[in-house]
Amino acid sequence: MTESEDGVEQCTFSSDESSEDDIAETPTSFPNQHQRLPNREPSMRPYPQRLMIQGCWTDVWPELWGITISQVRALVDECREDPRWSHRNTVRDLVRDYITPRTAGQGLGYALMINARAPKEVNTLISHSWNENAEEFLETLERTVRHDDVMFICALSIYQNEDGAGPSISQQIGCSTKHSPFGRILRHIQQRGREAGFWWWPRGTFGFLPLALLLGAFQSFMLSEMVCGGIPCSDVLIVPVIGNQTLCTGWRTPQDVNCYPDTWQKDSLPTYCRPFFPLMMILPVSAVLALLLLRTVSRRVYRGRMVAVPNHQDNLYGRLWCVYEIFMACQLQVYVQLGRTLAKVGQCRSKEAQCSDPADDERIRREIESFGAKCCRQLGRSQDSMKAANEGYRRVDRAIQWTTSRSKREWVLITLRITLLGVSQLSSTVSLAKSLEMWNQAMVVGYLVAFFCYMALVWTVLRSSSYVTRTHLSMLVLLPCVLGLLLFAVSYLMEPGSDSHLIDVPASIGLYFIAFGFSGFFLPLTRIRKFGGNWRTTFLVSVGVLTWLAYYVAHVAYLSDPYWSLRLLDMQFPYASVMHTLAVNAGFPLLACYVWRFLLLWGVQMRIMHKEHSITENVMQSMVDVRANSLVRFHTGLRSVSCLGWMSRFGSSKSLASTGKGSDESSSDFPTPESDSDEEIGGR
């Protein structure tokens, strides 16, 4: 027996006994001579697909039936050009109407057919439902896998045509899950992972360290201003104070006595504030060193894993193949990741899961029940057939539940990171709280309550739908805005001119509800993805700019001063004033970009309707065009400079040839620009 990740004893997994003719090795190179064998009788072993290489037929096993996400995207884009294509098409429709016509008579799955010259070694097994929407499936994969991951997708990797030109589906799967393509790939990933040792997934997630250290430095600065009431330096505390009383308002009292700080003064540094300044110096340096270290070891990281893709159309755990694949991966200690989507994974009861093929259903159930009987023997329990079968199903269910809980823990960690960043971000509102005569602690409590309520609203609205509709948009925008306005109005009317701060918390909640509600207007901008390219960067830049503009205009209307964000910029205190000005101007845009990056990562976006572009889409298209044209002109300029350099070198070589050696001999030693490709010239 072995011990699983959650510390629970488990039985050693083996679906059947190994033998000398076990096909377990992955072909790393193709043999030079291998005659195509005549059609064989059906056997227990699965059949490979075959390629003609150097005049010989070569067996290619599932470990090399891989396809990249860019190739899947190219396939779906090509299908979209067909007038018969519908955005409601499922993966089953994609295979029936577009994959099988392309692979008919080839004897190869789509993945191997397009990579016949250089088959790709699989490092990611994709488990999904054929009833899932094809476009949603592609977008979930794009959010989950990397561009260099090579995936095994049964719909694209297995030869789906039953035309006799290649092995049938049942021949490729075989009569044993251990030797099926899924079992072989999981064992292949396990073998490669053991060879990688420490650098196997999820150790590759160390890549988040540089960004985490930078965020830690930023949060240290923000929290120091909130906790200490100022900005700690090496031996003093720089505190913002009200000087000339030029930025005053009458929010709480009729007189203009609530003023925004506009100058700095030195104060003694408390003991509990001394660690902040060294942290702010050490963390950025550590981030740079971590980035350089990760760049040097990135080639050693192996990201082999399994990805299970939930969907809104079908219960992932209702498919017995998906359930058993996850169970096999857990037993082989292959990391299982759930696709980044808000879709429900469904209830886990492997005994009720089904297969479309009765033979597959019977075979998988037989292996689960035999595994349960083996566990009962190892644990010395009763070997009653019914109890043994239930033990097998119970262990499968436990493996699925562990995978699902891992995804929930990831959600919790991401939410905690956003919460911490948001709380530290509120140091930029210290001055605003002073001008409103509100407790800064009330601003923190207001942010926390508003954030978790709004995230709960987003989760509730989007959990049952794959895309944001106009109805969802109105709920995500109008509901928090109306509620926020009501809370703020009640707070304003109940205690004008009062020194009590009991009403500060609902007033802060109202302010942040309004802010989160207006952030919902960014949802229509997610349609920019229809234009392709690096649309996420363009979207996040737009979110940051629009957030800063709204934050700035709101303060201008409140303080009646267009230069309010620069009032504390004082060169007598360069470190404190510059850092505070950056925090005030960039704090909330950074928080908005971080939150929206998280939402995009989990598929919060509006559906692209295949019709005339809306006003929003036209505006975003112009932004994409400006960015693309700028990059083209930049690369063209670099190419021109490189060409001029080669021309000067070529001219000097001809002059040298005229003085001594022959012209032909001399010019041959110097490459001309015409002999180089554009990529080489640009690289040089």
MARGUPA-711871 format. One record per residue (C-alpha): x, y, z. Coordinates in steps of 0.05 Angstrom, whole numbers, m for minus. Example, Ala and Ser with C-alpha at 12.3 -4.5 7.8 and 13.67 -1.06 7.14 Angstrom:
BEGIN
246 m90 156 $
273 m21 143 $
***
This chain:
BEGIN
0 0 0 $
21 72 m12 $
0 139 17 $
m39 190 m24 $
m31 266 m23 $
m84 273 32 $
m49 223 77 $
m100 167 68 $
m76 96 56 $
m91 70 m13 $
m80 6 m52 $
m27 m2 m106 $
m61 10 m173 $
m55 m42 m229 $
m110 m58 m277 $
m79 m123 m300 $
m15 m162 m294 $
45 m141 m336 $
78 m188 m384 $
140 m191 m427 $
103 m166 m488 $
75 m106 m451 $
78 m46 m496 $
103 6 m447 $
162 41 m479 $
151 105 m517 $
185 107 m585 $
233 165 m584 $
254 155 m656 $
225 117 m714 $
260 54 m740 $
288 56 m810 $
257 m8 m834 $
188 m33 m813 $
144 m68 m864 $
70 m55 m858 $
39 m118 m830 $
m24 m148 m859 $
m90 m137 m824 $
m87 m172 m757 $
m142 m207 m719 $
m171 m168 m660 $
m128 m177 m598 $
m124 m152 m527 $
m71 m101 m546 $
m90 m35 m578 $
m68 m18 m649 $
m22 41 m665 $
m31 89 m722 $
20 83 m778 $
61 132 m818 $
101 122 m882 $
172 144 m865 $
228 135 m915 $
188 85 m953 $
172 42 m892 $
109 37 m850 $
124 58 m778 $
80 47 m717 $
64 111 m680 $
36 101 m610 $
m10 148 m572 $
47 183 m536 $
60 218 m602 $
m11 235 m621 $
m5 305 m594 $
m33 372 m616 $
m19 443 m592 $
m70 496 m572 $
m51 539 m631 $
m68 482 m678 $
m136 472 m645 $
m149 546 m651 $
m131 544 m725 $
m179 486 m735 $
m238 521 m701 $
m224 586 m738 $
m225 547 m803 $
m291 515 m785 $
m321 582 m768 $
m311 604 m839 $
m359 550 m861 $
m430 580 m868 $
m458 517 m837 $
m420 528 m773 $
m461 547 m712 $
m435 574 m645 $
m479 521 m613 $
m439 463 m644 $
m414 412 m595 $
m349 373 m597 $
m389 315 m625 $
m414 359 m682 $
m343 383 m695 $
m318 311 m702 $
m377 288 m745 $
m380 347 m793 $
m308 372 m797 $
m258 322 m770 $
m280 257 m802 $
m285 289 m873 $
m214 315 m866 $
m184 249 m841 $
m225 201 m885 $
m181 150 m919 $
m118 174 m883 $
m116 122 m828 $
m91 176 m780 $
m123 219 m727 $
m127 293 m741 $
m70 309 m692 $
m22 260 m725 $
m44 278 m795 $
m25 351 m788 $
40 334 m751 $
60 275 m795 $
128 305 m810 $
144 315 m736 $
97 279 m688 $
90 315 m622 $
103 281 m555 $
44 289 m508 $
53 320 m440 $
m20 337 m424 $
m79 290 m425 $
m146 325 m435 $
m209 293 m407 $
m273 325 m431 $
m345 312 m453 $
m365 306 m526 $
m430 342 m510 $
m392 405 m492 $
m398 467 m535 $
m337 466 m582 $
m321 541 m577 $
m327 540 m501 $
m282 479 m499 $
m229 515 m540 $
m232 578 m497 $
m227 538 m433 $
m165 503 m460 $
m134 569 m480 $
m142 594 m409 $
m115 530 m378 $
m56 504 m419 $
7 538 m443 $
24 551 m515 $
79 499 m514 $
38 444 m481 $
24 384 m526 $
m45 355 m513 $
m78 288 m525 $
m152 303 m541 $
m188 238 m557 $
m234 273 m607 $
m175 298 m647 $
m121 246 m633 $
m158 181 m644 $
m175 161 m715 $
m251 170 m715 $
m267 142 m785 $
m292 71 m786 $
m273 63 m859 $
m220 9 m856 $
m164 56 m877 $
m136 52 m807 $
m150 20 m740 $
m221 26 m714 $
m237 63 m650 $
m244 m2 m610 $
m178 m28 m639 $
m142 36 m618 $
m171 33 m547 $
m160 m41 m538 $
m190 m86 m486 $
m152 m60 m425 $
m151 10 m395 $
m78 0 m377 $
m58 m7 m450 $
m110 41 m477 $
m85 108 m503 $
m106 142 m438 $
m69 92 m394 $
m7 94 m437 $
m4 170 m436 $
m13 174 m361 $
44 124 m351 $
86 162 m401 $
74 227 m363 $
91 191 m298 $
156 164 m328 $
177 232 m355 $
159 265 m289 $
202 217 m250 $
260 231 m297 $
250 306 m285 $
250 294 m210 $
242 357 m169 $
225 399 m230 $
161 361 m246 $
94 397 m242 $
71 430 m198 $
142 453 m182 $
137 494 m247 $
89 540 m209 $
151 572 m178 $
145 617 m238 $
97 661 m199 $
152 680 m149 $
178 744 m184 $
109 773 m190 $
91 752 m119 $
154 786 m92 $
139 850 m130 $
67 850 m104 $
95 837 m34 $
139 899 m40 $
80 940 m64 $
36 913 m8 $
90 927 44 $
91 1000 23 $
15 1005 23 $
6 970 91 $
62 1013 121 $
24 1076 104 $
m40 1048 132 $
m11 1018 196 $
40 1073 212 $
m1 1132 189 $
55 1154 143 $
113 1128 101 $
170 1096 141 $
241 1111 119 $
307 1086 149 $
301 1126 214 $
241 1173 209 $
167 1170 192 $
142 1218 138 $
70 1237 154 $
20 1274 108 $
m11 1334 142 $
m59 1390 126 $
m19 1453 111 $
m50 1510 71 $
m121 1481 74 $
m129 1490 m1 $
m167 1425 m13 $
m226 1429 35 $
m298 1404 29 $
m361 1404 69 $
m382 1332 64 $
m396 1319 138 $
m405 1391 162 $
m435 1452 127 $
m369 1490 135 $
m308 1474 93 $
m268 1443 150 $
m254 1374 120 $
m188 1383 84 $
m144 1339 41 $
m70 1335 64 $
m23 1376 21 $
45 1374 55 $
93 1328 94 $
127 1330 161 $
177 1286 198 $
158 1245 259 $
191 1192 302 $
191 1122 274 $
153 1071 318 $
187 1006 332 $
133 964 297 $
144 1004 233 $
219 992 227 $
215 927 186 $
174 959 130 $
230 999 98 $
280 941 93 $
225 897 64 $
210 948 10 $
283 948 m9 $
296 873 m6 $
234 846 m40 $
244 880 m109 $
316 857 m111 $
294 787 m93 $
243 789 m149 $
296 805 m201 $
342 750 m175 $
285 700 m175 $
268 718 m246 $
339 708 m269 $
344 641 m232 $
279 616 m262 $
301 636 m332 $
363 592 m324 $
325 530 m300 $
262 538 m342 $
285 485 m391 $
287 433 m336 $
214 442 m315 $
168 386 m339 $
94 406 m339 $
64 337 m352 $
m6 332 m322 $
m78 315 m336 $
m131 369 m347 $
m205 353 m335 $
m251 404 m369 $
m320 417 m336 $
m374 448 m379 $
m444 477 m375 $
m477 427 m421 $
m460 361 m388 $
m440 331 m321 $
m365 316 m327 $
m369 264 m272 $
m428 231 m307 $
m379 203 m359 $
m347 139 m333 $
m286 148 m377 $
m271 217 m346 $
m281 190 m276 $
m235 131 m287 $
m182 173 m321 $
m179 219 m261 $
m175 159 m216 $
m118 128 m255 $
m81 195 m254 $
m88 200 m178 $
m64 129 m168 $
m4 142 m213 $
9 208 m177 $
0 249 m240 $
m23 319 m224 $
m97 331 m243 $
m118 402 m259 $
m189 425 m271 $
m200 470 m330 $
m207 544 m314 $
m281 554 m320 $
m339 573 m275 $
m378 512 m298 $
m400 463 m245 $
m362 397 m242 $
m424 360 m221 $
m437 308 m167 $
m386 252 m159 $
m419 183 m158 $
m378 137 m202 $
m428 81 m193 $
m479 122 m232 $
m431 146 m287 $
m441 116 m356 $
m404 104 m422 $
m435 112 m490 $
m404 45 m510 $
m432 m13 m469 $
m368 m53 m478 $
m327 4 m448 $
m376 11 m391 $
m372 m63 m374 $
m296 m64 m379 $
m285 m3 m334 $
m335 m27 m282 $
m301 m95 m281 $
m234 m63 m268 $
m261 m17 m214 $
m293 m76 m178 $
m231 m119 m185 $
m190 m61 m157 $
m238 m59 m98 $
m230 m133 m86 $
m155 m126 m88 $
m158 m70 m36 $
m201 m114 8 $
m150 m169 4 $
m92 m122 20 $
m130 m92 79 $
m154 m160 105 $
m227 m144 98 $
m286 m186 76 $
m281 m206 3 $
m356 m207 m9 $
m366 m187 m82 $
m416 m132 m67 $
m372 m101 m12 $
m311 m106 m57 $
m347 m71 m113 $
m371 m16 m67 $
m300 m8 m40 $
m275 4 m111 $
m328 56 m126 $
m315 90 m59 $
m241 98 m73 $
m256 126 m143 $
m304 176 m112 $
m253 197 m61 $
m201 210 m115 $
m251 254 m152 $
m270 292 m89 $
m196 305 m75 $
m188 334 m145 $
m249 378 m137 $
m227 404 m69 $
m159 423 m99 $
m195 468 m148 $
m235 500 m92 $
m171 512 m53 $
m142 547 m113 $
m203 593 m115 $
m195 608 m41 $
m121 626 m49 $
m134 671 m109 $
m190 706 m70 $
m145 716 m10 $
m91 746 m55 $
m140 796 m85 $
m166 812 m15 $
m97 825 12 $
m79 868 m48 $
m143 907 m41 $
m134 919 34 $
m62 942 24 $
m87 984 m34 $
m131 1023 13 $
m71 1060 41 $
m80 1106 m19 $
m147 1125 12 $
m116 1148 78 $
m116 1220 53 $
m186 1212 25 $
m211 1185 92 $
m180 1244 128 $
m215 1293 81 $
m281 1256 93 $
m267 1253 168 $
m278 1178 164 $
m241 1124 200 $
m191 1089 154 $
m211 1023 188 $
m281 1036 164 $
m254 1040 92 $
m221 973 102 $
m283 940 129 $
m325 972 74 $
m279 944 20 $
m279 874 49 $
m355 871 55 $
m367 900 m14 $
m314 856 m47 $
m340 790 m19 $
m413 809 m33 $
m396 828 m105 $
m356 764 m116 $
m414 724 m89 $
m460 760 m138 $
m413 745 m196 $
m409 672 m175 $
m484 665 m169 $
m499 700 m235 $
m446 665 m277 $
m445 596 m246 $
m503 571 m289 $
m483 604 m355 $
m421 600 m398 $
m424 673 m420 $
m448 740 m393 $
m513 762 m425 $
m545 831 m424 $
m590 809 m367 $
m529 788 m327 $
m495 853 m344 $
m553 894 m318 $
m553 854 m253 $
m477 862 m243 $
m480 937 m257 $
m547 963 m233 $
m556 922 m169 $
m491 943 m134 $
m496 1015 m160 $
m567 1024 m134 $
m551 991 m67 $
m487 1032 m60 $
m523 1098 m75 $
m576 1081 m23 $
m525 1064 31 $
m485 1127 17 $
m546 1171 14 $
m573 1143 80 $
m504 1154 112 $
m502 1225 87 $
m572 1242 112 $
m569 1209 179 $
m509 1243 210 $
m491 1309 176 $
m450 1352 223 $
m440 1295 272 $
m374 1273 302 $
m398 1201 308 $
m365 1150 262 $
m416 1094 270 $
m442 1108 200 $
m374 1106 166 $
m377 1031 152 $
m442 1032 111 $
m418 1095 76 $
m353 1059 56 $
m393 998 34 $
m435 1043 m9 $
m374 1076 m41 $
m343 1009 m59 $
m409 979 m84 $
m413 1037 m133 $
m341 1026 m154 $
m352 951 m166 $
m417 965 m202 $
m384 1012 m251 $
m329 961 m263 $
m384 917 m294 $
m384 964 m353 $
m318 932 m374 $
m353 867 m391 $
m373 888 m462 $
m300 902 m476 $
m284 827 m469 $
m312 819 m540 $
m246 845 m564 $
m223 772 m564 $
m259 762 m631 $
m202 802 m663 $
m150 752 m639 $
m78 770 m623 $
m56 790 m553 $
m125 817 m536 $
m119 806 m461 $
m62 857 m456 $
m103 908 m495 $
m163 895 m451 $
m125 902 m386 $
m91 966 m409 $
m160 994 m426 $
m186 973 m357 $
m128 1007 m323 $
m135 1072 m362 $
m210 1076 m354 $
m205 1061 m279 $
m154 1115 m269 $
m197 1164 m308 $
m260 1149 m268 $
m221 1153 m202 $
m188 1218 m222 $
m253 1252 m246 $
m290 1231 m183 $
m237 1264 m140 $
m236 1326 m184 $
m311 1333 m174 $
m304 1322 m99 $
m243 1366 m86 $
m254 1417 m143 $
m180 1414 m161 $
m153 1381 m224 $
m83 1375 m193 $
m106 1340 m129 $
m64 1278 m142 $
0 1319 m147 $
m9 1363 m86 $
34 1318 m42 $
92 1316 m91 $
148 1351 m53 $
221 1343 m72 $
242 1357 0 $
215 1287 14 $
229 1253 m53 $
220 1180 m31 $
156 1191 8 $
123 1240 m40 $
140 1202 m104 $
118 1134 m76 $
54 1163 m48 $
37 1198 m113 $
49 1133 m152 $
5 1095 m102 $
m51 1146 m107 $
m51 1147 m183 $
m34 1074 m198 $
m63 1038 m138 $
m135 1028 m159 $
m120 1017 m234 $
m71 962 m213 $
m123 930 m168 $
m175 933 m224 $
m126 901 m273 $
m109 846 m223 $
m182 830 m209 $
m200 830 m283 $
m141 786 m299 $
m168 736 m249 $
m238 741 m278 $
m213 732 m350 $
m173 672 m327 $
m238 638 m305 $
m279 656 m366 $
m319 717 m345 $
m334 747 m412 $
m392 765 m459 $
m412 721 m516 $
m388 742 m585 $
m448 746 m631 $
m433 734 m704 $
m465 796 m732 $
m447 868 m748 $
m397 899 m700 $
m425 941 m642 $
m399 1009 m624 $
m357 978 m568 $
m327 928 m616 $
m310 982 m667 $
m274 1023 m614 $
m235 962 m590 $
m219 943 m662 $
m188 1011 m673 $
m146 1003 m610 $
m122 934 m634 $
m105 964 m702 $
m65 1021 m671 $
m26 972 m628 $
m13 924 m687 $
8 980 m734 $
56 1008 m681 $
89 940 m673 $
94 931 m748 $
127 999 m757 $
175 985 m699 $
197 918 m729 $
202 949 m798 $
248 1003 m770 $
292 951 m736 $
295 912 m801 $
315 973 m841 $
370 990 m792 $
396 919 m796 $
394 920 m872 $
434 986 m873 $
486 954 m828 $
493 895 m875 $
496 941 m935 $
553 980 m904 $
590 916 m888 $
579 891 m958 $
605 956 m988 $
668 954 m945 $
681 882 m968 $
677 903 m1041 $
726 960 m1028 $
774 911 m995 $
767 865 m1055 $
786 920 m1103 $
851 935 m1065 $
879 865 m1061 $
842 799 m1066 $
794 785 m1122 $
725 814 m1120 $
691 746 m1122 $
736 716 m1068 $
728 775 m1021 $
652 782 m1027 $
643 708 m1012 $
670 718 m942 $
617 769 m925 $
543 749 m927 $
497 796 m963 $
429 818 m937 $
395 781 m994 $
425 715 m970 $
393 722 m901 $
321 712 m882 $
281 768 m851 $
281 732 m784 $
357 727 m784 $
366 799 m802 $
318 822 m749 $
351 777 m697 $
420 804 m713 $
***
